[in-house]
Amino acid sequence: MARIAGVNIPTNKRVTVGLRYVYGIGPTKAAQICSRLSIPDERRVNQLSDDEVLRIRELIDREYHVEGDLRREVAMNIKRLMDLGCYRGLRHRKGLPVRGQRTHTNARTRKGKAVAIAGKKKVTK
C-alpha cells in the first residue's frame, strides 16, 4: 500500500484514480502527475516500484498544496469572509447556500433536515 501525503492509496486501482484519494488532487492533476513522471495510464498502484512512489511523493510535496495545508487554507479563507461580515461570510455563518442558489425549495444539504412548523395546516380547496 502506497502512502502519499499522509493518505493510504488503494493498491488495486489505477494510479490516476488512486491519486484522487489525496485531498486537492482531482482527475486533471492526477493525469498531469502521471504524464510528468512518465507513468502509463493503465499502471496499477501495486505495480509501482518504490522509486516511482518516491518520485510521486516528492513531486506532490514540492509543487502542490494538498491535504492538511489545503484544508487549513480553505478554512482560513472561509473564516476571513466571516470575520469581514461580507455577504458570502454571512451565508457561511448562517449555514445557507453561498453561491446564489434558491432556498425557498431545495437547499436541504446546507439547511439540514426539514422541520415541521407547529400549528400550520394544509389548505385544501
MDAnalysis code that builds the backbone (N, CA, C; Angstrom):
import MDAnalysis as mda
import numpy as np

u = mda.Universe.empty(375, n_residues=125, atom_resindex=np.repeat(np.arange(125), 3), trajectory=True)
u.add_TopologyAttr("name", ["N", "CA", "C"] * 125)
u.add_TopologyAttr("resid", np.arange(1, 126))
u.add_TopologyAttr("resname", ["MET", "ALA", "ARG", "ILE", "ALA", "GLY", "VAL", "ASN", "ILE", "PRO", "THR", "ASN", "LYS", "ARG", "VAL", "THR", "VAL", "GLY", "LEU", "ARG", "TYR", "VAL", "TYR", "GLY", "ILE", "GLY", "PRO", "THR", "LYS", "ALA", "ALA", "GLN", "ILE", "CYS", "SER", "ARG", "LEU", "SER", "ILE", "PRO", "ASP", "GLU", "ARG", "ARG", "VAL", "ASN", "GLN", "LEU", "SER", "ASP", "ASP", "GLU", "VAL", "LEU", "ARG", "ILE", "ARG", "GLU", "LEU", "ILE", "ASP", "ARG", "GLU", "TYR", "HIS", "VAL", "GLU", "GLY", "ASP", "LEU", "ARG", "ARG", "GLU", "VAL", "ALA", "MET", "ASN", "ILE", "LYS", "ARG", "LEU", "MET", "ASP", "LEU", "GLY", "CYS", "TYR", "ARG", "GLY", "LEU", "ARG", "HIS", "ARG", "LYS", "GLY", "LEU", "PRO", "VAL", "ARG", "GLY", "GLN", "ARG", "THR", "HIS", "THR", "ASN", "ALA", "ARG", "THR", "ARG", "LYS", "GLY", "LYS", "ALA", "VAL", "ALA", "ILE", "ALA", "GLY", "LYS", "LYS", "LYS", "VAL", "THR", "LYS"])
u.atoms.positions = np.array([
    [0.835, -1.182, 0.000],
    [0.000, 0.000, 0.000],
    [0.883, 1.249, 0.000],
    [0.695, 2.088, -1.001],
    [1.481, 3.315, -1.116],
    [0.886, 4.378, -0.203],
    [1.758, 5.134, 0.443],
    [1.314, 6.225, 1.322],
    [1.864, 7.532, 0.763],
    [0.964, 8.390, 0.304],
    [1.361, 9.653, -0.312],
    [0.620, 10.781, 0.395],
    [1.371, 11.774, 0.854],
    [0.828, 12.955, 1.541],
    [-0.029, 12.556, 2.736],
    [0.354, 11.490, 3.429],
    [-0.362, 11.055, 4.624],
    [-1.626, 10.274, 4.345],
    [-1.840, 9.857, 3.101],
    [-3.048, 9.117, 2.723],
    [-2.646, 7.762, 2.161],
    [-3.312, 6.709, 2.602],
    [-3.073, 5.378, 2.043],
    [-3.818, 5.269, 0.717],
    [-3.062, 5.041, -0.351],
    [-3.642, 4.924, -1.688],
    [-4.063, 3.472, -1.898],
    [-5.306, 3.218, -2.377],
    [-5.745, 1.836, -2.629],
    [-4.833, 1.152, -3.644],
    [-4.465, -0.096, -3.380],
    [-3.454, -0.767, -4.188],
    [-3.975, -1.305, -5.513],
    [-5.246, -1.681, -5.596],
    [-5.717, -2.346, -6.814],
    [-6.306, -1.391, -7.841],
    [-6.245, -0.089, -7.604],
    [-6.780, 0.886, -8.561],
    [-5.668, 1.412, -9.459],
    [-6.061, 2.005, -10.611],
    [-5.078, 2.639, -11.480],
    [-4.492, 3.848, -10.763],
    [-3.293, 4.233, -11.130],
    [-2.566, 5.296, -10.434],
    [-3.337, 6.612, -10.514],
    [-3.880, 6.934, -11.697],
    [-4.597, 8.208, -11.832],
    [-5.836, 8.250, -10.944],
    [-6.466, 7.119, -10.717],
    [-7.644, 7.058, -9.846],
    [-7.208, 7.062, -8.385],
    [-6.154, 6.338, -8.061],
    [-5.690, 6.266, -6.680],
    [-5.192, 7.591, -6.142],
    [-4.566, 8.399, -7.003],
    [-4.059, 9.696, -6.549],
    [-5.188, 10.639, -6.142],
    [-6.388, 10.401, -6.658],
    [-7.519, 11.264, -6.325],
    [-7.959, 11.123, -4.875],
    [-7.497, 10.103, -4.182],
    [-7.829, 9.941, -2.773],
    [-7.136, 10.991, -1.914],
    [-6.134, 11.666, -2.468],
    [-5.453, 12.752, -1.767],
    [-6.292, 14.005, -1.948],
    [-6.630, 14.683, -0.845],
    [-7.425, 15.902, -0.900],
    [-6.647, 16.974, -1.655],
    [-7.241, 17.522, -2.707],
    [-6.583, 18.550, -3.500],
    [-6.073, 18.037, -4.831],
    [-6.174, 16.733, -5.071],
    [-5.776, 16.177, -6.368],
    [-7.007, 15.552, -7.012],
    [-7.368, 16.093, -8.175],
    [-8.507, 15.592, -8.923],
    [-8.041, 14.890, -10.181],
    [-8.957, 14.643, -11.105],
    [-8.610, 13.930, -12.336],
    [-7.525, 14.621, -13.162],
    [-7.610, 15.932, -13.300],
    [-6.650, 16.659, -14.132],
    [-5.257, 16.625, -13.531],
    [-5.149, 16.944, -12.246],
    [-3.834, 16.954, -11.600],
    [-3.234, 15.551, -11.545],
    [-4.063, 14.536, -11.329],
    [-3.559, 13.161, -11.304],
    [-2.979, 12.780, -12.662],
    [-3.673, 13.165, -13.734],
    [-3.175, 12.878, -15.081],
    [-1.888, 13.644, -15.361],
    [-1.800, 14.900, -14.906],
    [-0.581, 15.687, -15.091],
    [0.600, 15.044, -14.372],
    [0.383, 14.598, -13.147],
    [1.458, 13.978, -12.365],
    [1.963, 12.731, -13.076],
    [1.033, 11.891, -13.542],
    [1.436, 10.659, -14.224],
    [2.172, 10.947, -15.527],
    [1.722, 11.947, -16.272],
    [2.394, 12.241, -17.541],
    [3.778, 12.841, -17.297],
    [3.917, 13.699, -16.290],
    [5.226, 14.306, -15.999],
    [6.244, 13.279, -15.528],
    [5.765, 12.259, -14.819],
    [6.678, 11.224, -14.330],
    [6.727, 10.026, -15.275],
    [6.088, 10.152, -16.438],
    [6.032, 9.101, -17.471],
    [5.587, 7.754, -16.895],
    [4.464, 7.802, -16.186],
    [3.834, 6.577, -15.677],
    [2.645, 6.286, -16.586],
    [2.557, 5.095, -17.175],
    [1.457, 4.779, -18.095],
    [0.099, 4.822, -17.387],
    [-0.951, 5.155, -18.154],
    [-2.299, 5.276, -17.580],
    [-2.832, 3.963, -17.023],
    [-2.479, 2.855, -17.677],
    [-3.048, 1.565, -17.252],
    [-2.311, 0.935, -16.071],
    [-1.254, 1.564, -15.582],
    [-0.469, 1.025, -14.460],
    [-1.288, 1.089, -13.180],
    [-1.208, 0.023, -12.399],
    [-1.909, -0.040, -11.108],
    [-0.962, 0.391, -9.994],
    [-1.529, 0.785, -8.860],
    [-0.714, 1.262, -7.737],
    [0.190, 0.144, -7.215],
    [-0.319, -1.089, -7.171],
    [0.504, -2.193, -6.655],
    [1.633, -2.587, -7.605],
    [1.595, -2.088, -8.845],
    [2.669, -2.363, -9.804],
    [3.760, -1.301, -9.777],
    [3.569, -0.229, -8.996],
    [4.573, 0.826, -8.916],
    [5.786, 0.361, -8.116],
    [6.951, 0.759, -8.577],
    [8.163, 0.454, -7.815],
    [8.303, 1.480, -6.689],
    [9.165, 1.174, -5.726],
    [9.398, 2.104, -4.614],
    [9.949, 3.435, -5.117],
    [10.778, 3.371, -6.170],
    [11.343, 4.593, -6.744],
    [10.251, 5.485, -7.333],
    [9.272, 4.879, -8.029],
    [8.187, 5.655, -8.629],
    [7.297, 6.279, -7.551],
    [7.027, 5.525, -6.501],
    [6.222, 6.069, -5.401],
    [6.946, 7.245, -4.763],
    [8.250, 7.114, -4.593],
    [9.052, 8.185, -4.012],
    [9.035, 9.429, -4.911],
    [9.138, 9.230, -6.238],
    [9.100, 10.356, -7.168],
    [7.748, 11.061, -7.142],
    [6.667, 10.282, -7.057],
    [5.323, 10.868, -6.962],
    [5.206, 11.690, -5.680],
    [5.650, 11.115, -4.579],
    [5.566, 11.790, -3.284],
    [6.345, 13.105, -3.283],
    [7.561, 13.070, -3.849],
    [8.389, 14.284, -3.890],
    [7.775, 15.360, -4.778],
    [7.228, 14.952, -5.924],
    [6.600, 15.923, -6.833],
    [5.399, 16.589, -6.175],
    [4.568, 15.813, -5.501],
    [3.387, 16.372, -4.836],
    [3.802, 17.306, -3.708],
    [4.796, 16.903, -2.916],
    [5.261, 17.751, -1.813],
    [5.845, 19.061, -2.326],
    [6.524, 18.998, -3.456],
    [7.228, 20.167, -3.979],
    [6.303, 21.155, -4.680],
    [5.306, 20.662, -5.432],
    [4.582, 21.548, -6.342],
    [3.088, 21.706, -6.099],
    [2.508, 20.971, -5.174],
    [1.057, 21.044, -4.977],
    [0.731, 21.293, -3.516],
    [-0.348, 22.071, -3.281],
    [-0.894, 22.225, -1.937],
    [-1.937, 21.130, -1.770],
    [-1.723, 20.211, -0.841],
    [-2.661, 19.112, -0.646],
    [-2.892, 18.875, 0.841],
    [-3.909, 18.056, 1.127],
    [-4.273, 17.592, 2.464],
    [-4.325, 18.700, 3.509],
    [-3.573, 18.596, 4.568],
    [-3.685, 19.490, 5.715],
    [-3.482, 20.951, 5.375],
    [-2.464, 21.249, 4.574],
    [-2.194, 22.644, 4.196],
    [-3.371, 23.238, 3.424],
    [-3.906, 22.475, 2.473],
    [-5.010, 22.971, 1.655],
    [-6.278, 23.116, 2.485],
    [-6.565, 22.142, 3.338],
    [-7.740, 22.233, 4.209],
    [-7.644, 23.461, 5.105],
    [-6.464, 23.701, 5.658],
    [-6.244, 24.860, 6.532],
    [-6.441, 26.160, 5.753],
    [-5.917, 26.195, 4.527],
    [-6.043, 27.393, 3.694],
    [-7.502, 27.694, 3.373],
    [-8.267, 26.663, 3.008],
    [-9.685, 26.842, 2.690],
    [-10.447, 27.306, 3.935],
    [-10.151, 26.697, 5.088],
    [-10.825, 27.093, 6.330],
    [-10.498, 28.542, 6.695],
    [-9.252, 28.946, 6.471],
    [-8.864, 30.323, 6.770],
    [-9.552, 31.313, 5.825],
    [-9.718, 30.927, 4.555],
    [-10.424, 31.788, 3.601],
    [-11.879, 31.992, 4.028],
    [-12.534, 30.898, 4.457],
    [-13.918, 30.997, 4.907],
    [-14.006, 31.832, 6.180],
    [-13.059, 31.628, 7.100],
    [-13.042, 32.394, 8.348],
    [-12.836, 33.879, 8.064],
    [-11.981, 34.202, 7.093],
    [-11.747, 35.601, 6.723],
    [-13.030, 36.243, 6.208],
    [-13.771, 35.523, 5.360],
    [-15.039, 36.048, 4.845],
    [-16.033, 36.285, 5.985],
    [-16.061, 35.360, 6.944],
    [-16.984, 35.503, 8.064],
    [-16.586, 36.687, 8.942],
    [-15.293, 36.881, 9.172],
    [-14.824, 37.989, 10.002],
    [-15.093, 39.341, 9.337],
    [-14.973, 39.382, 8.007],
    [-15.250, 40.621, 7.281],
    [-16.720, 41.023, 7.379],
    [-17.574, 40.026, 7.504],
    [-19.006, 40.305, 7.543],
    [-19.591, 40.556, 6.176],
    [-18.911, 40.097, 5.125],
    [-19.440, 40.271, 3.773],
    [-20.590, 39.280, 3.555],
    [-21.281, 39.446, 2.444],
    [-22.458, 38.623, 2.161],
    [-22.117, 37.136, 2.194],
    [-21.045, 36.757, 1.514],
    [-20.653, 35.345, 1.485],
    [-20.332, 34.839, 2.883],
    [-19.687, 35.676, 3.688],
    [-19.371, 35.283, 5.053],
    [-20.615, 35.079, 5.896],
    [-21.621, 35.948, 5.708],
    [-22.875, 35.798, 6.448],
    [-23.584, 34.515, 6.060],
    [-23.556, 34.182, 4.765],
    [-24.195, 32.939, 4.308],
    [-23.494, 31.723, 4.911],
    [-22.154, 31.759, 4.992],
    [-21.424, 30.678, 5.643],
    [-21.831, 30.582, 7.107],
    [-21.891, 31.729, 7.779],
    [-22.204, 31.759, 9.203],
    [-23.595, 31.203, 9.489],
    [-24.573, 31.516, 8.608],
    [-25.946, 31.045, 8.799],
    [-26.170, 29.622, 8.302],
    [-25.179, 29.081, 7.578],
    [-25.325, 27.722, 7.056],
    [-26.266, 27.639, 5.865],
    [-26.299, 28.690, 5.068],
    [-27.148, 28.726, 3.883],
    [-26.287, 28.634, 2.626],
    [-26.884, 28.367, 1.452],
    [-26.088, 28.307, 0.219],
    [-25.382, 29.625, -0.048],
    [-24.135, 29.542, -0.512],
    [-23.284, 30.713, -0.647],
    [-23.311, 31.266, -2.066],
    [-23.533, 30.430, -3.051],
    [-23.326, 30.836, -4.441],
    [-24.609, 31.113, -5.212],
    [-25.606, 31.705, -4.554],
    [-26.769, 32.193, -5.266],
    [-27.860, 31.188, -5.534],
    [-27.793, 29.994, -4.953],
    [-28.849, 29.020, -5.193],
    [-30.131, 29.441, -4.470],
    [-31.250, 28.947, -4.949],
    [-32.527, 29.271, -4.318],
    [-32.666, 28.524, -2.996],
    [-33.420, 29.107, -2.053],
    [-33.610, 28.455, -0.757],
    [-35.082, 28.234, -0.430],
    [-35.984, 28.757, -1.262],
    [-37.413, 28.539, -0.995],
    [-37.722, 27.044, -1.024],
    [-37.230, 26.371, -2.044],
    [-37.278, 24.911, -2.066],
    [-35.840, 24.443, -2.218],
    [-35.611, 23.195, -1.984],
    [-34.268, 22.599, -2.097],
    [-33.318, 23.182, -1.051],
    [-32.030, 23.200, -1.283],
    [-31.003, 23.672, -0.348],
    [-30.955, 22.834, 0.921],
    [-31.457, 21.612, 0.877],
    [-31.512, 20.775, 2.076],
    [-30.133, 20.318, 2.522],
    [-29.176, 20.266, 1.618],
    [-27.829, 19.865, 2.017],
    [-27.250, 20.879, 2.984],
    [-27.426, 22.158, 2.706],
    [-26.895, 23.210, 3.575],
    [-27.781, 23.470, 4.793],
    [-29.105, 23.456, 4.598],
    [-30.010, 23.843, 5.681],
    [-30.284, 22.720, 6.675],
    [-30.068, 21.477, 6.274],
    [-30.346, 20.353, 7.164],
    [-31.751, 19.810, 6.937],
    [-32.117, 18.849, 7.769],
    [-33.412, 18.192, 7.614],
    [-34.544, 19.181, 7.846],
    [-35.633, 19.050, 7.054],
    [-36.773, 19.951, 7.158],
    [-37.456, 19.769, 8.507],
    [-37.855, 20.879, 9.125],
    [-38.513, 20.856, 10.429],
    [-39.956, 21.281, 10.238],
    [-40.891, 20.495, 10.788],
    [-42.309, 20.820, 10.672],
    [-42.632, 22.024, 11.549],
    [-43.545, 22.855, 11.060],
    [-43.961, 24.034, 11.813],
    [-45.249, 23.681, 12.558],
    [-45.276, 23.882, 13.894],
    [-46.434, 23.528, 14.711],
    [-47.586, 24.464, 14.406],
    [-48.804, 23.895, 14.298],
    [-49.993, 24.707, 14.118],
    [-50.286, 25.058, 12.675],
    [-49.411, 24.740, 11.757],
    [-49.642, 25.078, 10.356],
    [-50.366, 23.901, 9.691],
    [-51.532, 24.189, 9.101],
    [-52.293, 23.135, 8.452],
    [-52.314, 23.361, 6.960],
    [-52.425, 22.270, 6.225],
    [-52.505, 22.379, 4.775],
    [-53.883, 22.898, 4.381],
    [-53.905, 23.781, 3.415],
    [-55.146, 24.346, 2.935],
    [-55.670, 23.460, 1.820],
    [-56.899, 23.014, 1.949],
    [-57.495, 22.185, 0.908],
    [-58.510, 23.017, 0.155],
    [-58.577, 22.819, -1.140],
    [-59.517, 23.590, -1.965],
    [-60.549, 22.696, -2.574],
])
